[in-house]
Amino acid sequence: FVLVTSLMALIYVAQNIANAEAAHQSVMYVMGGKDHQAYPDSFGPKISSPVIGWIAVVVIFGLEFATGLALAKGAFDMWRARDQGSERFGASLKWAQIGCGIGVLVWFGLFGVVGGAFFQMWQTSIGDASMDGAFQYFMSCAVMLLFLNQPES
């Protein structure tokens, strides 16, 4: 499960990089508050700076990549420790837990809290679709983190 989630993060970041301009346009659309009809006003600013949009894209891509790498290292460490006793195996979970934590930060923190709550991205089909995908990835990381933190029985 750790390795598969690592692959998910790495494949998605590769797809995002292949579509960087479209990703930037989506981020700008969300941060600019375009087509918000249900809640047209916000206490926060609407952002239209392409530079800030590219910074957001780089942060998102970087954290997705970090998620994938940390999970890959975690899967490798867990595989190596599989026959070395429960104490050693427990210690091998560190990078998998870190990867899950970064994934929760990206897909819940950035997409759910910043995108969904602050920028109200749920109001448009583009934003809502992004939130749906982010929820799936967040739940994968969150559920895995729960399993990784269970004590050995």
Secondary structure, 3 states (H helix, E strand, C coil): CHHHHHHHHHHHHHHHHHCHHHHHHHHHHHHCCCCCCCCCCCCCCCCCCHHHHHHHHHHHHHHHHHHHHHHHHHHHHHHHCCCCCHHHHHHCCHHHHHHHHHHHHHHHHHHHHHHHHHCCHHHCHHHHHHHHHHHHHHHHHHHHHHHHCCCCC
